[in-house]
Amino acid sequence: MAHENSGVQGRRAHSARYAECANLRHLGLVGCRGRVFLIREGAKNPREGNTRMKSAAVDPTPTVGAATDVAPLGHGGVKPAHERTADEDIDLVDWERVVATEDFKALVAAKRSFIVPATVFFVVYYFALPLLVGYAPGLMETKVFGVVNLAYLFALSQFFMAWTIAALYLRAAGRFDNMARDLLVQLGKR
């Protein structure tokens, strides 16, 4: 068991050294052996005869986490909302106050009353096809017209069912948006 663990630790150490070496290529590092870093002296093309390798005098590892030369996005003033961090956000919201309002609770309840039944219905409808094909093959083989059987019609109906649920959700989402807009107006007045 100790032999297996030492192999895992050895692979991890090798991977860490390789990652460290790979991260330092931009400094002119050509290779590394353990903690000895090799840098190129002379010409930049290693195929040219005057290229020699020498050990780096200093371990360049600390510069990996240094600032980069990547230019900032160039905003002169206030950052747009989608680029702000939580610490930079100007419009901090008191979410405890929002969640405590009756309008917010009604919005969440309205969404839940549509989304949960629609999801359950669709999942049951979707898995009914493989279950019926597996457990009631005689029923699903029933010819409806020509070579088209009940299983083919059921499979095609799933497309229409998905479109119907999407259309119903679009209509319900309009109500949810109106409720959210009313909530924002109410919170703006406080």
N, C-alpha and C positions, 0 to 999 in steps of 0.2 A: 504493500500500500504506500509506503514511503517513497518507493521508486516512482510510482505513478504520479504522486503529488509533485515530486521534484521535476518530472518532465513537464507538467502543466506550468509550474513556476518558471521553468527555463524557457518555455515557449512564450509566456507572458513577458518575461524580461527581454527576450529577443524582439518581440513585437514592439515593446516600448522603445528599445534602442533604434529599431528600424524607423518608427514614426518620428523619433527625435531627429534622426539623420535626414529623413525626407523633408521635415519642416525647415531644415537649415540650408537647403540647396540654394536659396536666394542669396545667401551670404558668400557663395563661391565654394561651399563645401562639396567636395567630390566624393568622399566616403568616410566611414568611421569604423574603427575597430575598438570595441569596448568604449572607453572614454577618451581615446585618442582621435582627434578630428583631423582629417586631411584636407588641405586646401591647395588649389592649383596656383603655381607660380609661373610667370611668363605668359606665353600665348594662351588665348582662350580656347583654341581648338586642340583637344587632346591628341589628335592624330599628327600634329606638327611635332617635330623632333625636339624643340627647345622647351617643351612642357615638363616641369618637374613637380613632384609632390613634396610637400613639407608638412610637418605637424603644426597645427594651429597653436600659437602661444597661449591663447586664452580660450576657454570654453565659451563658444558663442551662444549657448543655450538660453541665457537670460534675455537675449534680444528677440526671442520668438514671440513673447507676449508684448513686445513694444508696440508703440503706435505705428500705424501703417501710413503709406503715402496715398491712400484712397481719399479723394477729394470729398468734402462734405457736400450735401445736396444743394447748397447754395441759397438757402432761404435767408433773406436779409432780416426779416422781422419774425413774426410769430409763426411757429410751425403749423401746418394744417392739422386738423384733428386726428387724421389717421396715422400721423407720424409721431404723435406725442406719446410719451410713456405715462404711466399712472402718476408719477411724481410731477410731471410737467402739465398735467391736465388742468385746464382753467375751470371747466364746468364740473366740479365735483358734485356728485348727487348723493343726497342722504337716502340711501336705499332702504334703510329701516323705516323711514317715514313713508316712502313710496309703497313698500310692501304692506304697511299697516292700513292703507286706505281701502275703503270698500270697493272703489272702482277698479283698483288693481286686482283685488280678489275676484271680482266679477269677471274681469278679462281672463284671468288664468282659468277660472271655472268654465267659461264659455269655450276657450280653446280646448281644454281637457274634455269637455262634453262632446266635441266633434272629433278630435284627433284619436282618442282612445277607441271609441266604437268603430270608426272608419278603419283604423289599423287592424283591429281584431277581425272585423269582417273580411278585409282583404287577405289577411294571412290565412284565415279559414278557407276562403274561396280559392286561394292559390294552391294550398296543399290538398284541397279536395280532389283535384284531378289525379295526382299520383296515387292517392289513397283509393279512389274509386277504381282506377285502372288496375291496381294491385289486388283489391279485395272484392270488387264487383266487375270482373272482366266481361261477364255476359251482358250486363246492363250497358257498359260502355261500348261494346261491339255492336249494339243495336244500330242497324242501318236507318238513316233518316231519309236520304235520297241518294240514289246511285251508290257510289263507293264511300260516300261521306257518312261516317258513323258519329255517334253521340260524343265520343272522346275528342274527335277533331273539332266539333262545334264548341265543346266546353273549353278546349284550349284556345280557340279563336275568341271566345267570349271574354277571356281574361284581358285581352287588349282593350276591349270596349269597357270592361269594368274598371280598368286602371284609368282610362280617359274620363269616365263618368265620375270617379272619385276625385280626380284632379279638378274637374269642372266644379264639382260641389265644394271643394276646398277653396277654389278661387272666389266663389261667391261668399263663403264663410269668412275668408280672409279679409274681404271688404268690410264686413261687420267688425272683425277684430281690429282693423286699422282705424275705423271710426271710434271704437271704444278707446284705443290707445291715444288717439288725437284728443278726445275729450279729457282723458286722464292728464295729458300733458298741459292742456289749457287750465285744468283745475289746479295742477301743481304750480303752474306759473303765477296764479293769482295769490298763492299763499306766501 
